[in-house]
């Protein structure tokens, strides 16, 4: 079969879930023999948070002073557009955006006749960016895509309900060679650097954000800490294009009101601080972080999938998870401890229960099984079938774009007729 030349576009060089998905997909596609380039905006001198075998093209991002989200987003869209508009930079069979920034750039390029089509993965749908123009652009990049992909059935259903578009389910994965229960030399050093004591230690991943429900997790932890005064909560991650400063202050104020010492990013480790705001950790530290935890607390409100869950499970760490989609799409009743994310008392109860030795070991064993069912090789195979089907479609013609909006080119793109197993359309 023909070796495909694939351009993957992602909005950031930082460790966000969609960026991790993009890089892992690139590696798995390379394993299948394809040529893959990853394109991401980056400030001068900056680089991806991890290495990859894919060709990396860092799109010059001059940045925008201040906190103007609209200008930052438009600047990155234009940087992508200018990059691919230049001669010699479009020698790809597939253009695949993993977010609205890349998708809007590819939409503009398609309207100008410079790319034939684009694929868009929708990891999850924001209710609103707080900016009408950005909301409109996000919606248009979804409606106009030649092909939509989703990582969970729940979001595929939401796309159908909200946009009338069918999305192909491609799923997610975890690298069980990296994320594994066996400790290595990183664990002890990371424990010392974070100031971890006897524990128990709970980890939340994704930074301090409202949709991550950091405040709800902290309120649950405060209840637990009253009974277990040596308990610690580590909150890792947080690189984001959005400004979460006001929410972060609410979280720190809540910890202060409870009398809990907080260790902030860059501060020297104190004597077993109650709350460790670890910030963005090195990619090599993440498997060790999960192993150092007694449990991952993933009481999130909105996620596309929840990669941290399967990463923790592959590392032998039990997970506490919000009982809601998309988590209920891939986790069974006994794979984790389910919590009501809006009830700190329920979160605290689950934190206590997960420490029971018999339950903890049973959850760890179940989690390893979940992780084994989510491999990047299968995810890449589903993507390849979609890419080949898209390449086989009739050439673009003038008329209405997919989703009914006017534009300069379109092609048949009703993927309700697409069978990802066979890679063909059925009339």
C-alpha positions as CSV (number, residue, x, y, z in Angstrom):
1,X,0.0,0.0,0.0
2,X,1.0,3.6,-0.6
3,X,3.1,5.2,2.1
4,X,1.2,8.3,3.2
5,X,2.7,11.7,3.8
6,X,0.7,13.1,6.8
7,X,0.7,16.6,8.3
8,X,-0.5,16.7,11.9
9,X,-1.3,20.1,13.3
10,X,-1.6,20.8,17.0
11,X,-2.1,24.1,18.9
12,X,0.7,23.9,21.4
13,X,4.2,22.5,22.3
14,X,3.0,21.9,25.9
15,X,1.7,18.6,27.5
16,X,-2.0,18.9,27.0
17,X,-4.1,15.8,26.3
18,X,-4.7,16.7,22.6
19,X,-1.0,17.3,22.1
20,X,0.0,14.0,23.7
21,X,-2.6,12.3,21.5
22,X,-1.1,13.9,18.4
23,X,2.5,12.9,19.2
24,X,1.6,9.4,20.2
25,X,-0.5,9.0,17.0
26,X,2.5,10.3,15.0
27,X,4.7,7.6,16.5
28,X,2.2,4.8,15.8
29,X,1.7,6.0,12.2
30,X,5.5,5.9,11.7
31,X,5.5,2.3,13.0
32,X,3.0,1.6,10.2
33,X,5.5,3.0,7.6
34,X,4.1,6.4,7.0
35,X,5.9,9.7,6.8
36,X,4.6,12.1,9.5
37,X,5.3,15.7,10.2
38,X,4.0,17.4,13.4
39,X,3.4,21.2,13.1
40,X,3.0,23.3,16.3
41,X,3.3,27.0,17.0
42,X,6.3,27.9,19.2
43,X,8.1,31.0,20.4
44,X,11.7,31.5,19.3
45,X,14.0,29.1,21.1
46,X,11.1,26.9,22.5
47,X,10.6,23.3,21.7
48,X,8.2,20.4,22.1
49,X,7.9,19.1,25.6
50,X,9.1,15.7,24.5
51,X,11.1,14.2,21.6
52,X,9.5,12.3,18.7
53,X,10.6,10.4,15.6
54,X,8.2,12.5,13.5
55,X,9.6,15.5,11.6
56,X,8.8,18.5,13.7
57,X,8.0,21.9,12.2
58,X,7.8,24.6,14.8
59,X,5.7,27.4,13.3
60,X,7.1,30.8,14.4
61,X,4.7,32.3,17.0
62,X,5.7,35.9,17.8
63,X,3.1,36.0,20.6
64,X,0.7,38.6,21.7
65,X,1.3,40.9,24.7
66,X,-1.3,40.8,27.4
67,X,-4.2,38.4,28.0
68,X,-6.1,39.0,24.7
69,X,-7.3,35.4,23.9
70,X,-8.8,36.4,20.6
71,X,-5.6,38.0,19.3
72,X,-3.5,35.0,20.5
73,X,-5.7,32.5,18.7
74,X,-6.0,34.6,15.5
75,X,-2.2,35.1,15.6
76,X,-1.6,31.3,15.7
77,X,-4.2,30.6,13.0
78,X,-2.5,33.2,10.7
79,X,1.0,31.7,11.5
80,X,-0.3,28.3,10.4
81,X,-1.9,29.7,7.3
82,X,1.2,31.6,6.2
83,X,3.4,28.6,6.9
84,X,1.5,26.3,4.6
85,X,0.8,29.0,2.0
86,X,4.5,29.2,1.3
87,X,5.7,27.1,-1.7
88,X,7.1,23.7,-1.0
89,X,5.3,23.2,2.3
90,X,2.2,21.3,1.2
91,X,3.6,18.1,-0.1
92,X,1.2,15.9,2.0
93,X,-1.5,13.4,1.3
94,X,-3.4,14.2,4.5
95,X,-3.8,17.5,6.5
96,X,-5.1,16.7,10.0
97,X,-5.8,19.3,12.6
98,X,-6.3,18.3,16.3
99,X,-8.0,21.5,17.4
100,X,-9.8,24.6,16.1
101,X,-6.6,26.7,15.6
102,X,-5.1,24.3,13.0
103,X,-8.6,23.5,11.5
104,X,-9.3,27.2,10.9
105,X,-6.0,27.7,9.2
106,X,-6.6,24.6,7.0
107,X,-10.1,25.9,6.2
108,X,-8.7,29.2,4.9
109,X,-6.1,27.3,2.9
110,X,-8.8,25.0,1.4
111,X,-10.9,28.1,0.5
112,X,-7.9,29.5,-1.3
113,X,-7.4,26.2,-3.2
114,X,-4.1,25.5,-1.6
115,X,-5.1,22.2,0.2
116,X,-7.7,19.8,-1.1
117,X,-9.3,18.8,2.2
118,X,-8.7,18.6,5.9
119,X,-9.5,16.2,8.8
120,X,-10.4,17.5,12.2
121,X,-10.3,15.7,15.5
122,X,-12.8,17.0,18.0
123,X,-11.5,16.0,21.5
124,X,-14.3,17.8,23.2
125,X,-16.6,20.8,22.7
126,X,-16.2,24.0,24.7
127,X,-19.5,25.5,25.7
128,X,-18.0,28.9,25.0
129,X,-14.6,30.6,24.8
130,X,-16.2,33.8,26.1
131,X,-15.7,35.4,22.7
132,X,-18.4,35.3,20.1
133,X,-16.0,35.4,17.2
134,X,-13.9,32.5,18.5
135,X,-17.1,30.5,19.2
136,X,-18.2,31.1,15.6
137,X,-14.8,30.1,14.2
138,X,-14.7,27.0,16.3
139,X,-18.2,25.9,15.0
140,X,-17.4,26.7,11.4
141,X,-14.1,24.7,11.5
142,X,-16.2,21.7,12.6
143,X,-19.0,22.2,10.1
144,X,-16.7,22.7,7.2
145,X,-14.3,19.8,7.9
146,X,-14.2,17.2,5.2
147,X,-14.0,14.6,7.8
148,X,-14.5,14.6,11.6
149,X,-12.9,12.2,14.1
150,X,-13.8,11.7,17.8
151,X,-12.0,10.0,20.6
152,X,-15.1,8.8,22.5
153,X,-18.6,7.8,21.6
154,X,-20.2,10.5,23.8
155,X,-18.5,13.3,21.9
156,X,-19.3,11.7,18.6
157,X,-23.0,11.7,19.7
158,X,-22.7,15.4,20.8
159,X,-21.3,16.3,17.4
160,X,-24.2,14.6,15.7
161,X,-26.7,16.4,18.0
162,X,-25.2,19.9,17.8
163,X,-23.8,20.0,14.2
164,X,-25.6,17.2,12.4
165,X,-22.2,15.7,11.5
166,X,-21.1,12.1,11.8
167,X,-17.7,11.5,13.3
168,X,-15.5,8.4,13.0
169,X,-14.5,7.0,16.3
170,X,-10.7,6.6,16.5
171,X,-10.2,6.2,20.3
172,X,-7.1,6.8,22.4
173,X,-4.2,4.8,23.7
174,X,-1.4,4.5,26.3
175,X,2.2,3.4,25.9
176,X,2.5,0.5,28.3
177,X,6.3,0.4,27.7
178,X,6.6,3.9,29.3
179,X,3.8,3.7,31.9
180,X,4.3,0.6,33.9
181,X,4.2,-0.4,37.6
182,X,7.9,-1.1,38.0
183,X,9.7,1.8,39.7
184,X,12.9,3.1,38.1
185,X,15.6,5.6,39.2
186,X,13.2,8.6,38.6
187,X,10.8,7.7,41.5
188,X,13.0,8.5,44.5
189,X,14.4,11.7,43.0
190,X,10.9,13.0,42.2
191,X,9.6,12.1,45.6
192,X,12.3,14.2,47.2
193,X,11.9,17.1,44.7
194,X,8.1,17.3,45.4
195,X,8.6,17.0,49.2
196,X,6.5,13.9,49.6
197,X,6.2,12.4,53.0
198,X,4.7,9.1,54.3
199,X,1.4,9.9,52.6
200,X,-1.1,8.9,51.5
201,X,-0.4,10.8,48.3
202,X,-3.1,11.7,45.8
203,X,-2.4,13.1,42.4
204,X,-4.6,15.3,40.1
205,X,-3.4,15.9,36.5
206,X,-4.3,18.8,34.2
207,X,-3.4,21.8,36.3
208,X,-5.7,24.2,38.1
209,X,-8.8,24.7,35.9
210,X,-12.5,24.9,36.4
211,X,-13.3,22.1,34.0
212,X,-10.7,19.9,35.8
213,X,-12.8,20.6,39.0
214,X,-9.6,21.4,41.0
215,X,-11.6,23.2,43.6
216,X,-14.0,20.3,44.1
217,X,-11.0,17.9,44.4
218,X,-9.4,20.2,47.0
219,X,-12.5,20.4,49.0
220,X,-12.7,16.7,49.1
221,X,-9.0,16.5,50.1
222,X,-9.6,19.0,52.9
223,X,-12.2,16.7,54.4
224,X,-9.9,13.7,54.1
225,X,-6.9,15.6,55.6
226,X,-8.9,16.2,58.8
227,X,-8.8,12.4,59.4
228,X,-5.4,11.8,57.8
229,X,-3.1,14.7,58.6
230,X,-0.1,13.4,56.6
231,X,-2.1,13.1,53.4
232,X,-0.8,15.1,50.4
233,X,-2.4,16.3,47.2
234,X,-0.1,16.9,44.1
235,X,-1.6,18.9,41.3
236,X,0.5,18.5,38.1
237,X,0.2,20.2,34.7
238,X,-1.4,23.5,33.8
239,X,0.1,24.8,30.5
240,X,-2.8,26.4,28.8
241,X,-3.7,29.0,26.2
242,X,-6.5,30.2,28.4
243,X,-6.2,32.3,31.5
244,X,-7.1,30.3,34.6
245,X,-5.6,32.9,37.1
246,X,-8.9,33.9,38.8
247,X,-9.8,30.2,39.4
248,X,-6.3,29.4,40.6
249,X,-6.6,32.2,43.2
250,X,-9.9,30.7,44.4
251,X,-8.2,27.3,44.9
252,X,-5.3,28.8,46.8
253,X,-7.7,30.9,49.0
254,X,-9.6,27.7,49.8
255,X,-6.4,25.9,50.9
256,X,-5.3,28.9,52.9
257,X,-8.7,29.1,54.7
258,X,-8.3,25.4,55.6
259,X,-4.8,26.1,57.0
260,X,-3.1,23.9,54.4
261,X,0.4,24.8,53.4
262,X,0.8,25.1,49.6
263,X,4.0,24.5,47.7
264,X,4.0,26.4,44.4
265,X,5.9,25.6,41.2
266,X,9.6,26.5,41.5
267,X,9.6,26.7,45.3
268,X,11.9,24.5,47.3
269,X,10.1,21.5,48.9
270,X,9.0,22.3,52.4
271,X,8.4,19.7,55.2
272,X,5.7,17.5,53.5
273,X,3.5,20.4,52.2
274,X,-0.2,19.4,52.2
275,X,-0.8,20.7,48.6
276,X,1.9,20.6,46.0
277,X,1.2,22.7,42.9
278,X,3.8,20.9,40.8
279,X,3.2,22.8,37.6
280,X,4.3,21.2,34.3
281,X,6.6,18.3,35.0
282,X,9.1,16.8,32.6
283,X,7.6,14.2,30.4
284,X,10.0,11.6,31.8
285,X,8.7,12.3,35.3
286,X,5.0,11.4,34.6
287,X,5.2,7.6,35.0
288,X,7.0,8.1,38.3
289,X,4.4,10.6,39.4
290,X,1.6,8.1,38.9
291,X,3.6,5.4,40.7
292,X,4.2,7.6,43.7
293,X,0.5,8.2,44.2
294,X,-1.8,6.0,46.2
295,X,-4.5,7.1,43.7
296,X,-5.2,9.4,40.8
297,X,-8.1,11.8,41.5
298,X,-9.8,12.5,38.2
299,X,-13.1,14.2,39.3
300,X,-13.1,16.2,36.1
301,X,-16.2,18.0,34.7
302,X,-15.3,18.1,31.0
303,X,-12.8,15.9,29.2
304,X,-12.4,14.6,25.7
305,X,-11.3,11.2,27.0
306,X,-9.1,11.4,30.0
307,X,-5.7,10.1,29.0
308,X,-4.3,10.5,32.5
309,X,-6.7,7.8,33.7
310,X,-5.2,5.1,31.4
311,X,-1.7,6.4,32.0
312,X,-2.2,6.0,35.8
313,X,-3.8,2.6,35.4
314,X,-0.9,1.4,33.2
315,X,1.4,2.5,36.0
316,X,-0.5,0.3,38.5
317,X,-2.3,3.2,40.2
318,X,-6.0,3.1,41.1
319,X,-8.2,5.9,39.8
320,X,-11.1,7.9,41.2
321,X,-13.2,9.1,38.3
322,X,-16.3,11.2,37.8
323,X,-19.3,9.1,37.0
324,X,-20.2,10.7,33.7
325,X,-19.3,10.6,30.1
326,X,-16.9,10.1,28.4
327,X,-15.4,8.1,31.3
328,X,-18.4,5.8,31.4
329,X,-17.8,5.0,27.7
330,X,-14.7,3.0,28.4
331,X,-14.7,2.2,32.1
332,X,-16.8,-0.5,33.7
333,X,-18.4,-0.4,37.2
334,X,-15.4,-2.1,38.9
335,X,-12.5,-0.5,36.9
336,X,-12.3,2.5,39.2
337,X,-14.0,4.2,42.1
338,X,-16.7,6.4,40.8
339,X,-17.4,9.8,42.4
340,X,-19.9,12.6,42.1
341,X,-17.7,15.5,41.0
342,X,-20.1,18.0,42.5
343,X,-20.0,16.4,46.0
344,X,-16.7,16.9,47.9
345,X,-17.9,14.5,50.6
346,X,-18.2,11.8,48.0
347,X,-14.7,12.5,46.7
348,X,-13.3,12.4,50.2
349,X,-15.1,9.1,50.9
350,X,-13.6,7.6,47.8
351,X,-10.1,8.9,48.7
352,X,-10.4,7.0,52.0
353,X,-11.9,3.8,50.5
354,X,-9.1,3.5,47.9
355,X,-6.6,3.2,50.7
356,X,-8.1,-0.2,51.8
357,X,-5.4,-2.7,50.8
358,X,-7.7,-5.3,49.2
359,X,-9.7,-2.7,47.2
360,X,-6.5,-0.9,46.1
361,X,-4.9,-4.0,44.8
362,X,-8.1,-5.1,43.0
363,X,-8.5,-1.7,41.3
364,X,-4.8,-1.8,40.3
365,X,-5.2,-5.1,38.6
366,X,-8.4,-4.1,36.8
367,X,-6.7,-0.9,35.7
368,X,-3.9,-2.8,34.1
369,X,-6.5,-4.7,32.0
370,X,-8.1,-1.4,30.9
371,X,-4.7,0.0,29.9
372,X,-3.9,-3.1,27.8
373,X,-7.2,-2.6,25.8
374,X,-6.1,0.9,24.8
375,X,-3.1,0.7,22.5
376,X,-1.8,3.3,20.0
377,X,-1.3,0.7,17.3
378,X,-5.1,0.1,17.0
379,X,-5.7,3.8,17.2
380,X,-3.3,4.4,14.3
381,X,-4.9,1.7,12.2
382,X,-8.3,3.4,12.5
383,X,-6.7,6.7,11.5
384,X,-5.0,5.1,8.5
385,X,-8.3,3.6,7.2
386,X,-9.9,7.0,7.4
387,X,-6.9,8.7,5.7
388,X,-7.0,6.2,2.8
389,X,-10.7,6.6,2.4
390,X,-10.5,10.4,2.3
391,X,-7.7,10.2,-0.3
392,X,-9.9,8.0,-2.5
393,X,-12.8,10.4,-2.5
394,X,-13.7,12.4,-5.7
395,X,-11.7,15.6,-6.3
396,X,-13.1,18.7,-4.7
397,X,-15.7,20.6,-6.7
398,X,-17.2,24.1,-6.4
399,X,-20.3,24.4,-4.3
400,X,-21.4,23.9,-0.7
401,X,-18.9,22.8,1.9
402,X,-19.6,19.9,4.2
403,X,-22.2,21.0,6.8
404,X,-24.0,23.2,4.3
405,X,-21.9,26.4,4.5
406,X,-20.9,28.1,1.2
407,X,-17.3,27.8,0.1
408,X,-15.0,27.3,-2.8
409,X,-14.6,23.6,-2.7
410,X,-16.1,20.4,-1.3
411,X,-16.3,16.7,-1.8
412,X,-18.6,13.9,-0.7
413,X,-18.1,13.5,3.0
414,X,-21.0,11.6,4.5
415,X,-19.1,9.3,6.8
416,X,-22.2,7.6,8.0
417,X,-21.5,5.4,5.0
418,X,-17.9,4.8,6.0
419,X,-16.8,1.5,7.5
420,X,-13.5,2.0,9.4
421,X,-12.9,-1.7,9.6
422,X,-12.8,-2.2,5.8
423,X,-11.8,1.4,5.0
424,X,-14.4,1.7,2.3
425,X,-17.7,3.6,1.7
426,X,-21.0,1.7,1.2
427,X,-23.6,3.3,-0.9
